[in-house]
Amino acid sequence: MNEILIVDDAMFMRRIIKNALSDGGFSQFIEAKDGSEAIHLFKKHKPKLVLLDITMPGKSGIEVLAEILKLEPDTRVIMCSAIGQEATIEKAVRMGAYDFIVKPFQNDKLVEMVKKSL
């Protein structure tokens, strides 16, 4: 099963991502509203792909990325960032993130990236 863990503190953004991926043919989603919930759900479900927001209250996306890759180094993590976070994106890629997408994004680009990662 190709479950996708969507991690973003904004419910509307999780919904946008889920709808875009549903339209692209994906159907198995897990949602987390913060870093702590993301780690808990990751341990429970072991998804092959994580879409991870960089800026969240509590644990940052960078901290969550480090924990996920420590638990399961082969996990594909796509970082989601706002414009202007280039240095953080570069750090995430150096740490082992598979790719990144800048918000706002085009739905077809997100779907293409997810298909490529799986």
MMTF fields as JSON, N, C-alpha, C and O atoms, coordinates in Angstrom:
{
  "mmtfVersion": "1.0.0",
  "mmtfProducer": "UNKNOWN",
  "numBonds": 471,
  "numAtoms": 472,
  "numGroups": 118,
  "numChains": 1,
  "numModels": 1,
  "chainsPerModel": [1],
  "groupsPerChain": [118],
  "chainIdList": ["A"],
  "bondAtomList": [4, 2, 8, 6, 12, 10, 16, 14, 20, 18, 24, 22, 28, 26, 32, 30, 36, 34, 40, 38, 44, 42, 48, 46, 52, 50, 56, 54, 60, 58, 64, 62, 68, 66, 72, 70, 76, 74, 80, 78, 84, 82, 88, 86, 92, 90, 96, 94, 100, 98, 104, 102, 108, 106, 112, 110, 116, 114, 120, 118, 124, 122, 128, 126, 132, 130, 136, 134, 140, 138, 144, 142, 148, 146, 152, 150, 156, 154, 160, 158, 164, 162, 168, 166, 172, 170, 176, 174, 180, 178, 184, 182, 188, 186, 192, 190, 196, 194, 200, 198, 204, 202, 208, 206, 212, 210, 216, 214, 220, 218, 224, 222, 228, 226, 232, 230, 236, 234, 240, 238, 244, 242, 248, 246, 252, 250, 256, 254, 260, 258, 264, 262, 268, 266, 272, 270, 276, 274, 280, 278, 284, 282, 288, 286, 292, 290, 296, 294, 300, 298, 304, 302, 308, 306, 312, 310, 316, 314, 320, 318, 324, 322, 328, 326, 332, 330, 336, 334, 340, 338, 344, 342, 348, 346, 352, 350, 356, 354, 360, 358, 364, 362, 368, 366, 372, 370, 376, 374, 380, 378, 384, 382, 388, 386, 392, 390, 396, 394, 400, 398, 404, 402, 408, 406, 412, 410, 416, 414, 420, 418, 424, 422, 428, 426, 432, 430, 436, 434, 440, 438, 444, 442, 448, 446, 452, 450, 456, 454, 460, 458, 464, 462, 468, 466],
  "bondOrderList": [1, 1, 1, 1, 1, 1, 1, 1, 1, 1, 1, 1, 1, 1, 1, 1, 1, 1, 1, 1, 1, 1, 1, 1, 1, 1, 1, 1, 1, 1, 1, 1, 1, 1, 1, 1, 1, 1, 1, 1, 1, 1, 1, 1, 1, 1, 1, 1, 1, 1, 1, 1, 1, 1, 1, 1, 1, 1, 1, 1, 1, 1, 1, 1, 1, 1, 1, 1, 1, 1, 1, 1, 1, 1, 1, 1, 1, 1, 1, 1, 1, 1, 1, 1, 1, 1, 1, 1, 1, 1, 1, 1, 1, 1, 1, 1, 1, 1, 1, 1, 1, 1, 1, 1, 1, 1, 1, 1, 1, 1, 1, 1, 1, 1, 1, 1, 1],
  "groupList": [{"groupName": "MET", "atomNameList": ["N", "CA", "C", "O"], "elementList": ["N", "C", "C", "O"], "formalChargeList": [0, 0, 0, 0], "bondAtomList": [1, 0, 2, 1, 3, 2], "bondOrderList": [1, 1, 2], "singleLetterCode": "M", "chemCompType": "L-PEPTIDE LINKING"}, {"groupName": "ASN", "atomNameList": ["N", "CA", "C", "O"], "elementList": ["N", "C", "C", "O"], "formalChargeList": [0, 0, 0, 0], "bondAtomList": [1, 0, 2, 1, 3, 2], "bondOrderList": [1, 1, 2], "singleLetterCode": "N", "chemCompType": "L-PEPTIDE LINKING"}, {"groupName": "GLU", "atomNameList": ["N", "CA", "C", "O"], "elementList": ["N", "C", "C", "O"], "formalChargeList": [0, 0, 0, 0], "bondAtomList": [1, 0, 2, 1, 3, 2], "bondOrderList": [1, 1, 2], "singleLetterCode": "E", "chemCompType": "L-PEPTIDE LINKING"}, {"groupName": "ILE", "atomNameList": ["N", "CA", "C", "O"], "elementList": ["N", "C", "C", "O"], "formalChargeList": [0, 0, 0, 0], "bondAtomList": [1, 0, 2, 1, 3, 2], "bondOrderList": [1, 1, 2], "singleLetterCode": "I", "chemCompType": "L-PEPTIDE LINKING"}, {"groupName": "LEU", "atomNameList": ["N", "CA", "C", "O"], "elementList": ["N", "C", "C", "O"], "formalChargeList": [0, 0, 0, 0], "bondAtomList": [1, 0, 2, 1, 3, 2], "bondOrderList": [1, 1, 2], "singleLetterCode": "L", "chemCompType": "L-PEPTIDE LINKING"}, {"groupName": "VAL", "atomNameList": ["N", "CA", "C", "O"], "elementList": ["N", "C", "C", "O"], "formalChargeList": [0, 0, 0, 0], "bondAtomList": [1, 0, 2, 1, 3, 2], "bondOrderList": [1, 1, 2], "singleLetterCode": "V", "chemCompType": "L-PEPTIDE LINKING"}, {"groupName": "ASP", "atomNameList": ["N", "CA", "C", "O"], "elementList": ["N", "C", "C", "O"], "formalChargeList": [0, 0, 0, 0], "bondAtomList": [1, 0, 2, 1, 3, 2], "bondOrderList": [1, 1, 2], "singleLetterCode": "D", "chemCompType": "L-PEPTIDE LINKING"}, {"groupName": "ALA", "atomNameList": ["N", "CA", "C", "O"], "elementList": ["N", "C", "C", "O"], "formalChargeList": [0, 0, 0, 0], "bondAtomList": [1, 0, 2, 1, 3, 2], "bondOrderList": [1, 1, 2], "singleLetterCode": "A", "chemCompType": "L-PEPTIDE LINKING"}, {"groupName": "PHE", "atomNameList": ["N", "CA", "C", "O"], "elementList": ["N", "C", "C", "O"], "formalChargeList": [0, 0, 0, 0], "bondAtomList": [1, 0, 2, 1, 3, 2], "bondOrderList": [1, 1, 2], "singleLetterCode": "F", "chemCompType": "L-PEPTIDE LINKING"}, {"groupName": "ARG", "atomNameList": ["N", "CA", "C", "O"], "elementList": ["N", "C", "C", "O"], "formalChargeList": [0, 0, 0, 0], "bondAtomList": [1, 0, 2, 1, 3, 2], "bondOrderList": [1, 1, 2], "singleLetterCode": "R", "chemCompType": "L-PEPTIDE LINKING"}, {"groupName": "LYS", "atomNameList": ["N", "CA", "C", "O"], "elementList": ["N", "C", "C", "O"], "formalChargeList": [0, 0, 0, 0], "bondAtomList": [1, 0, 2, 1, 3, 2], "bondOrderList": [1, 1, 2], "singleLetterCode": "K", "chemCompType": "L-PEPTIDE LINKING"}, {"groupName": "SER", "atomNameList": ["N", "CA", "C", "O"], "elementList": ["N", "C", "C", "O"], "formalChargeList": [0, 0, 0, 0], "bondAtomList": [1, 0, 2, 1, 3, 2], "bondOrderList": [1, 1, 2], "singleLetterCode": "S", "chemCompType": "L-PEPTIDE LINKING"}, {"groupName": "GLY", "atomNameList": ["N", "CA", "C", "O"], "elementList": ["N", "C", "C", "O"], "formalChargeList": [0, 0, 0, 0], "bondAtomList": [1, 0, 2, 1, 3, 2], "bondOrderList": [1, 1, 2], "singleLetterCode": "G", "chemCompType": "PEPTIDE LINKING"}, {"groupName": "GLN", "atomNameList": ["N", "CA", "C", "O"], "elementList": ["N", "C", "C", "O"], "formalChargeList": [0, 0, 0, 0], "bondAtomList": [1, 0, 2, 1, 3, 2], "bondOrderList": [1, 1, 2], "singleLetterCode": "Q", "chemCompType": "L-PEPTIDE LINKING"}, {"groupName": "HIS", "atomNameList": ["N", "CA", "C", "O"], "elementList": ["N", "C", "C", "O"], "formalChargeList": [0, 0, 0, 0], "bondAtomList": [1, 0, 2, 1, 3, 2], "bondOrderList": [1, 1, 2], "singleLetterCode": "H", "chemCompType": "L-PEPTIDE LINKING"}, {"groupName": "PRO", "atomNameList": ["N", "CA", "C", "O"], "elementList": ["N", "C", "C", "O"], "formalChargeList": [0, 0, 0, 0], "bondAtomList": [1, 0, 2, 1, 3, 2], "bondOrderList": [1, 1, 2], "singleLetterCode": "P", "chemCompType": "L-PEPTIDE LINKING"}, {"groupName": "THR", "atomNameList": ["N", "CA", "C", "O"], "elementList": ["N", "C", "C", "O"], "formalChargeList": [0, 0, 0, 0], "bondAtomList": [1, 0, 2, 1, 3, 2], "bondOrderList": [1, 1, 2], "singleLetterCode": "T", "chemCompType": "L-PEPTIDE LINKING"}, {"groupName": "CYS", "atomNameList": ["N", "CA", "C", "O"], "elementList": ["N", "C", "C", "O"], "formalChargeList": [0, 0, 0, 0], "bondAtomList": [1, 0, 2, 1, 3, 2], "bondOrderList": [1, 1, 2], "singleLetterCode": "C", "chemCompType": "L-PEPTIDE LINKING"}, {"groupName": "TYR", "atomNameList": ["N", "CA", "C", "O"], "elementList": ["N", "C", "C", "O"], "formalChargeList": [0, 0, 0, 0], "bondAtomList": [1, 0, 2, 1, 3, 2], "bondOrderList": [1, 1, 2], "singleLetterCode": "Y", "chemCompType": "L-PEPTIDE LINKING"}],
  "groupTypeList": [0, 1, 2, 3, 4, 3, 5, 6, 6, 7, 0, 8, 0, 9, 9, 3, 3, 10, 1, 7, 4, 11, 6, 12, 12, 8, 11, 13, 8, 3, 2, 7, 10, 6, 12, 11, 2, 7, 3, 14, 4, 8, 10, 10, 14, 10, 15, 10, 4, 5, 4, 4, 6, 3, 16, 0, 15, 12, 10, 11, 12, 3, 2, 5, 4, 7, 2, 3, 4, 10, 4, 2, 15, 6, 16, 9, 5, 3, 0, 17, 11, 7, 3, 12, 13, 2, 7, 16, 3, 2, 10, 7, 5, 9, 0, 12, 7, 18, 6, 8, 3, 5, 10, 15, 8, 13, 1, 6, 10, 4, 5, 2, 0, 5, 10, 10, 11, 4],
  "groupIdList": [1, 2, 3, 4, 5, 6, 7, 8, 9, 10, 11, 12, 13, 14, 15, 16, 17, 18, 19, 20, 21, 22, 23, 24, 25, 26, 27, 28, 29, 30, 31, 32, 33, 34, 35, 36, 37, 38, 39, 40, 41, 42, 43, 44, 45, 46, 47, 48, 49, 50, 51, 52, 53, 54, 55, 56, 57, 58, 59, 60, 61, 62, 63, 64, 65, 66, 67, 68, 69, 70, 71, 72, 73, 74, 75, 76, 77, 78, 79, 80, 81, 82, 83, 84, 85, 86, 87, 88, 89, 90, 91, 92, 93, 94, 95, 96, 97, 98, 99, 100, 101, 102, 103, 104, 105, 106, 107, 108, 109, 110, 111, 112, 113, 114, 115, 116, 117, 118],
  "secStructList": [7, 7, 7, 3, 3, 3, 3, 7, 1, 7, 2, 2, 2, 2, 2, 2, 2, 2, 2, 2, 2, 2, 2, 6, 6, 7, 7, 7, 3, 3, 3, 3, 1, 1, 2, 2, 2, 2, 2, 2, 2, 2, 2, 2, 2, 7, 7, 1, 3, 3, 3, 3, 3, 1, 7, 7, 1, 1, 1, 7, 2, 2, 2, 2, 2, 2, 2, 2, 2, 2, 2, 7, 6, 6, 7, 3, 3, 3, 3, 3, 3, 3, 6, 6, 7, 2, 2, 2, 2, 2, 2, 2, 2, 2, 2, 6, 7, 7, 3, 3, 3, 3, 3, 1, 7, 7, 2, 2, 2, 2, 2, 2, 2, 2, 2, 2, 2, 7],
  "xCoordList": [0.845, 0.0, 0.89, 1.851, 0.571, 1.356, 0.688, 0.154, 0.722, 0.164, 1.083, 2.306, 0.455, 1.194, 0.845, -0.328, 1.864, 1.669, 1.804, 2.843, 0.736, 0.709, 0.813, -0.043, 1.87, 2.115, 2.115, 2.993, 1.117, 1.029, 0.13, -0.9, 0.513, -0.303, -1.587, -2.513, -1.668, -2.862, -3.768, -3.392, -4.972, -5.913, -6.225, -6.33, -6.375, -6.703, -5.592, -5.875, -4.343, -3.237, -3.223, -2.955, -3.508, -3.61, -4.72, -4.572, -5.822, -6.952, -6.571, -6.91, -5.877, -5.445, -4.54, -4.712, -3.582, -2.653, -3.407, -3.201, -4.282, -5.04, -5.924, -5.991, -6.597, -7.454, -6.639, -7.049, -5.49, -4.635, -4.175, -4.198, -3.761, -3.277, -4.414, -4.22, -5.592, -6.762, -7.085, -7.348, -7.065, -7.31, -6.24, -6.494, -5.047, -3.945, -3.937, -3.039, -4.934, -5.064, -4.626, -4.658, -4.221, -3.806, -4.998, -5.899, -5.0, -6.179, -5.877, -6.791, -4.643, -4.305, -3.539, -2.359, -4.217, -3.601, -3.68, -4.626, -2.668, -2.641, -2.316, -1.47, -2.972, -2.733, -2.249, -2.725, -1.287, -0.782, -0.757, -0.411, -1.129, -1.206, 0.055, 0.206, 0.963, 2.21, 3.279, 3.017, 4.472, 5.597, 5.462, 5.821, 4.949, 4.802, 3.817, 4.07, 2.687, 1.702, 2.29, 2.026, 3.075, 3.701, 4.596, 4.532, 5.422, 6.323, 5.514, 5.817, 4.49, 3.632, 3.0, 3.052, 2.403, 1.742, 2.749, 2.453, 3.923, 4.955, 5.351, 5.45, 5.574, 5.952, 4.847, 5.125, 3.607, 2.463, 2.225, 1.964, 2.312, 1.918, 3.082, 2.895, 4.268, 5.448, 5.158, 5.366, 4.68, 4.409, 5.708, 6.776, 5.6, 6.769, 7.09, 8.217, 6.08, 6.26, 5.669, 4.59, 6.399, 5.93, 6.024, 7.068, 4.924, 4.919, 4.954, 4.013, 6.025, 6.327, 6.52, 7.42, 5.665, 5.805, 7.057, 7.389, 7.733, 8.948, 8.621, 9.206, 7.689, 7.408, 6.125, 5.028, 6.288, 5.149, 5.437, 6.597, 4.382, 4.613, 5.165, 4.901, 5.921, 6.528, 7.721, 8.615, 7.738, 8.846, 8.776, 7.723, 9.899, 9.947, 10.009, 10.28, 9.756, 9.869, 11.268, 11.43, 12.279, 13.669, 13.889, 14.539, 13.351, 13.48, 12.753, 13.264, 11.562, 10.781, 11.499, 11.553, 12.046, 12.812, 13.938, 14.117, 14.688, 15.805, 15.316, 15.941, 14.205, 13.684, 13.195, 13.466, 12.475, 11.95, 13.093, 13.062, 14.093, 15.205, 16.059, 16.701, 16.068, 16.768, 16.009, 16.618, 14.677, 13.85, 13.851, 13.999, 13.687, 13.583, 14.333, 13.734, 15.617, 16.439, 15.981, 16.316, 15.222, 14.781, 13.482, 13.013, 12.901, 11.652, 11.877, 12.868, 10.954, 10.999, 10.251, 9.088, 10.923, 10.314, 10.393, 11.474, 9.234, 9.167, 8.835, 7.787, 9.729, 9.531, 8.644, 8.798, 7.72, 6.842, 7.213, 7.215, 7.527, 7.989, 7.335, 6.775, 7.418, 6.968, 8.134, 9.294, 7.819, 8.859, 9.721, 9.203, 11.026, 11.923, 12.596, 13.305, 12.392, 13.003, 14.103, 14.312, 14.796, 15.791, 16.875, 17.245, 17.387, 18.458, 17.969, 18.702, 16.74, 16.178, 15.947, 16.175, 15.496, 15.293, 16.618, 16.691, 17.663, 18.985, 19.451, 20.01, 19.222, 19.602, 18.843, 19.428, 17.542, 16.716, 17.201, 17.257, 17.547, 18.036, 19.377, 19.614, 20.253, 21.538, 21.323, 22.097, 20.27, 19.973, 19.389, 19.411, 18.868, 18.316, 16.904, 16.335, 16.312, 14.984, 15.065, 16.045, 14.044, 14.027, 13.888, 14.561, 13.017, 12.756, 12.029, 11.807, 11.661, 10.895, 9.963, 10.19, 8.912, 7.991, 7.666, 7.499, 7.577, 7.329, 5.845, 5.25, 5.253, 3.848, 3.755, 4.636, 2.746, 1.708, 2.262, 3.101, 1.791, 2.291, 1.16, -0.019, 1.543, 0.563, 0.292, 1.22, -0.982, -1.356, -0.683, -0.249, -0.591, 0.005, 1.487, 1.998, 2.178, 3.598, 3.74, 4.643, 2.845, 2.867, 2.611, 3.339, 1.586, 1.245, 2.414, 2.75, 3.023, 4.17, 5.327, 5.96, 5.597, 6.68, 6.399, 7.294, 5.153, 4.778, 4.892, 5.419, 4.404, 4.508, 5.967, 6.313, 6.813, 8.242, 8.881, 9.759, 8.442, 9.051, 8.643, 9.375, 7.486, 7.015, 7.4, 7.094],
  "yCoordList": [-1.18, 0.0, 1.244, 1.325, 2.192, 3.423, 4.563, 5.492, 4.489, 5.573, 6.784, 6.665, 7.945, 9.204, 9.975, 10.228, 10.345, 11.154, 12.619, 13.049, 13.383, 14.813, 15.562, 15.416, 16.365, 17.073, 18.571, 19.093, 19.258, 20.716, 21.201, 20.589, 22.304, 22.822, 23.475, 23.674, 23.813, 24.448, 23.384, 22.717, 23.239, 22.247, 22.48, 21.524, 23.747, 24.028, 23.548, 23.101, 23.634, 23.182, 21.657, 21.102, 20.984, 19.52, 19.111, 18.159, 19.835, 19.539, 19.781, 18.973, 20.876, 21.177, 20.06, 19.584, 19.652, 18.588, 17.285, 16.612, 16.933, 15.689, 15.692, 14.69, 16.803, 16.892, 16.779, 16.095, 17.447, 17.38, 15.948, 15.469, 15.272, 13.904, 12.93, 11.967, 13.171, 12.345, 12.462, 11.462, 13.686, 13.91, 13.23, 12.865, 13.063, 12.412, 10.897, 10.233, 10.345, 8.893, 8.261, 7.037, 9.054, 8.517, 8.49, 9.323, 7.527, 7.402, 7.096, 7.129, 6.805, 6.422, 7.548, 7.763, 8.265, 9.419, 9.308, 8.752, 9.85, 10.027, 11.505, 12.043, 12.168, 13.598, 13.882, 13.293, 14.801, 15.255, 16.773, 17.407, 17.348, 18.81, 19.431, 20.653, 18.595, 19.126, 18.036, 16.882, 18.424, 17.508, 16.312, 15.196, 16.53, 15.421, 14.382, 13.18, 14.859, 13.936, 13.219, 12.036, 13.93, 13.336, 12.159, 11.1, 12.341, 11.268, 10.075, 8.928, 10.348, 9.281, 8.482, 7.252, 9.187, 8.51, 7.816, 6.766, 8.397, 7.761, 6.417, 5.419, 6.388, 5.137, 4.088, 2.9, 4.533, 3.621, 3.063, 1.87, 3.913, 3.526, 3.215, 2.508, 3.723, 3.531, 3.85, 2.998, 5.063, 5.407, 5.484, 5.754, 5.246, 5.317, 6.755, 7.065, 7.645, 9.037, 9.96, 9.706, 11.045, 12.078, 13.421, 13.772, 14.166, 15.554, 16.402, 16.378, 17.146, 17.759, 19.261, 19.734, 20.007, 21.462, 21.802, 21.11, 22.85, 23.254, 24.023, 23.765, 24.966, 25.854, 25.429, 25.545, 24.931, 24.51, 24.859, 24.986, 25.015, 25.233, 23.956, 22.85, 24.124, 22.95, 22.491, 23.282, 21.214, 20.675, 21.219, 21.191, 21.71, 22.207, 21.028, 19.894, 21.316, 20.29, 19.701, 18.513, 20.526, 20.048, 19.029, 18.005, 19.306, 18.366, 17.056, 15.973, 17.168, 15.974, 15.166, 13.938, 15.843, 15.171, 14.335, 13.17, 14.934, 14.224, 12.976, 11.919, 13.089, 11.943, 10.842, 9.663, 11.228, 10.241, 9.484, 8.257, 10.212, 9.555, 8.711, 7.754, 9.061, 8.229, 6.91, 5.848, 6.992, 5.799, 4.912, 3.694, 5.528, 4.803, 5.576, 6.407, 5.326, 6.109, 6.09, 6.997, 5.07, 4.975, 5.719, 5.719, 6.347, 7.076, 8.262, 8.983, 8.455, 9.617, 10.753, 10.603, 11.88, 13.051, 14.21, 14.58, 14.778, 15.973, 17.136, 17.149, 18.104, 19.274, 20.283, 20.508, 20.883, 21.919, 23.226, 23.314, 24.235, 25.482, 26.679, 26.585, 27.792, 29.06, 29.699, 29.355, 30.609, 31.362, 32.067, 32.583, 32.089, 32.777, 31.878, 32.367, 30.576, 29.641, 28.814, 27.651, 29.416, 28.688, 28.039, 26.891, 28.75, 28.201, 26.969, 25.99, 27.019, 25.887, 24.707, 23.556, 24.993, 23.934, 23.245, 22.016, 24.04, 23.47, 22.581, 21.508, 23.027, 22.232, 20.906, 19.853, 20.959, 19.746, 18.75, 17.548, 19.239, 18.358, 17.744, 16.561, 18.539, 18.0, 16.926, 15.973, 17.087, 16.122, 14.822, 13.795, 14.867, 13.645, 13.743, 12.728, 14.941, 15.085, 14.698, 15.008, 14.029, 13.565, 14.741, 14.787, 15.686, 16.822, 17.887, 17.731, 18.971, 20.028, 20.663, 20.608, 21.265, 22.022, 23.313, 23.323, 24.403, 25.72, 26.048, 25.93, 26.464, 26.885, 28.355, 29.133, 28.757, 27.916, 27.159, 27.676, 25.94, 25.09, 24.757, 24.911, 24.304, 23.816, 22.355, 21.574, 21.99, 20.629, 19.569, 18.54, 19.81, 18.796, 18.586, 17.477, 19.645, 19.495, 18.643, 17.813, 18.853, 18.049, 16.58, 15.702, 16.315, 14.935, 14.269, 13.12, 14.981, 14.444, 14.102, 13.055, 14.992, 14.771, 13.54, 12.734, 13.404, 12.271, 10.967, 9.977, 10.963, 9.75, 9.358, 8.178, 10.342, 10.084, 9.502, 8.643, 9.971, 9.535, 8.122, 7.436, 7.694, 6.349, 5.359, 4.173],
  "zCoordList": [0.0, 0.0, 0.0, 0.765, -0.845, -0.942, -0.183, -0.788, 1.124, 1.921, 1.84, 1.771, 1.85, 1.818, 3.084, 3.362, 3.844, 5.044, 4.658, 4.156, 4.9, 4.597, 5.922, 6.794, 6.067, 7.325, 7.063, 6.375, 7.62, 7.503, 8.624, 8.906, 9.269, 10.358, 9.856, 10.642, 8.578, 8.011, 7.389, 6.426, 7.959, 7.455, 5.975, 5.207, 5.57, 4.173, 3.239, 2.128, 3.672, 2.829, 2.739, 1.673, 3.84, 3.785, 2.819, 2.053, 2.864, 1.974, 0.512, -0.352, 0.228, -1.147, -1.671, -2.793, -0.852, -1.255, -1.487, -2.497, -0.547, -0.661, -1.909, -2.621, -2.176, -3.359, -4.645, -5.583, -4.691, -5.884, -6.13, -7.263, -5.069, -5.216, -5.522, -6.264, -4.96, -5.29, -6.769, -7.436, -7.278, -8.709, -9.564, -10.711, -9.0, -9.708, -9.581, -10.1, -8.892, -8.81, -7.501, -7.375, -6.532, -5.236, -4.286, -4.388, -3.36, -2.499, -1.035, -0.211, -0.691, 0.684, 1.369, 1.092, 2.266, 2.92, 4.434, 4.993, 5.07, 6.518, 6.703, 5.988, 7.647, 7.846, 9.261, 10.232, 9.353, 10.652, 10.657, 9.66, 11.799, 11.907, 12.503, 12.495, 13.02, 13.585, 13.589, 13.249, 13.975, 13.935, 14.855, 14.479, 16.053, 17.005, 16.49, 16.567, 15.962, 15.397, 14.176, 13.961, 13.39, 12.206, 12.593, 11.97, 13.612, 14.055, 14.562, 14.232, 15.36, 15.886, 14.74, 14.734, 13.77, 12.653, 11.737, 11.167, 11.599, 10.783, 11.39, 10.677, 12.691, 13.362, 13.232, 13.07, 13.303, 13.256, 11.851, 11.699, 10.825, 9.464, 8.523, 7.533, 8.811, 7.95, 6.473, 5.609, 6.178, 4.776, 3.97, 4.519, 2.678, 1.794, 1.41, 1.021, 1.523, 1.128, 2.179, 2.714, 2.469, 3.392, 2.677, 2.128, 2.692, 2.224, 3.481, 4.274, 3.669, 4.96, 4.851, 4.157, 5.544, 5.603, 6.411, 7.373, 6.02, 6.732, 8.002, 9.054, 7.911, 9.039, 9.745, 9.198, 10.978, 11.789, 13.243, 13.636, 14.043, 15.474, 16.116, 15.645, 17.178, 17.82, 17.01, 16.709, 16.654, 15.855, 14.436, 13.799, 13.952, 12.572, 11.606, 12.002, 10.344, 9.323, 9.251, 8.971, 9.502, 9.494, 10.614, 10.402, 11.799, 12.918, 12.615, 12.9, 12.038, 11.698, 10.618, 10.695, 9.62, 8.568, 9.175, 8.82, 10.084, 10.719, 11.454, 11.359, 12.183, 12.934, 12.003, 12.232, 10.955, 10.005, 9.337, 9.247, 8.873, 8.176, 9.117, 8.684, 10.397, 11.381, 11.58, 11.713, 11.6, 11.775, 10.533, 10.631, 9.372, 8.098, 7.021, 6.338, 6.854, 5.923, 4.464, 3.703, 4.067, 2.67, 2.381, 1.243, 3.386, 3.182, 2.258, 2.382, 1.336, 0.449, 1.143, 1.517, 1.311, 1.948, 0.969, 0.511, 0.654, -0.179, 0.744, 1.389, 0.804, 1.654, 0.927, -0.274, 1.662, 1.122, 1.811, 3.039, 1.011, 1.612, 0.953, -0.139, 1.632, 1.069, 0.328, 0.554, -0.537, -1.24, -0.195, 0.796, -0.412, 0.506, 1.52, 2.399, 1.418, 2.365, 1.703, 2.05, 0.757, -0.032, 0.818, 0.571, 1.808, 2.652, 3.412, 3.551, 3.899, 4.629, 3.693, 4.068, 2.477, 1.485, 1.18, 1.138, 0.966, 0.686, 1.833, 1.606, 3.062, 4.232, 4.238, 4.496, 3.953, 3.95, 2.899, 3.162, 1.724, 0.66, 1.062, 0.817, 1.675, 2.156, 3.225, 3.323, 4.021, 5.08, 4.534, 5.213, 3.31, 2.726, 2.195, 1.792, 2.181, 1.579, 0.109, -0.568, -0.376, -1.762, -2.728, -3.757, -2.392, -3.275, -2.472, -1.271, -3.144, -2.491, -3.505, -4.714, -2.978, -3.817, -3.083, -1.864, -3.84, -3.248, -3.36, -4.431, -2.232, -2.208, -2.612, -2.246, -3.337, -3.939, -5.138, -5.877, -5.323, -6.4, -7.368, -7.05, -8.538, -9.506, -9.182, -8.975, -9.14, -8.754, -9.607, -9.089, -10.921, -11.791, -11.485, -11.634, -11.058, -10.69, -9.433, -9.337, -8.473, -7.251, -7.58, -7.118, -8.371, -8.732, -9.458, -9.173, -10.383, -11.13, -10.186, -10.323, -9.23, -8.278, -7.409, -7.156, -6.958, -6.117, -6.905, -6.395, -8.137, -8.964, -9.166, -9.103, -9.407, -9.607, -8.338, -8.417, -7.188, -5.929, -5.531, -4.817, -5.989, -5.632, -6.707, -6.592]
}
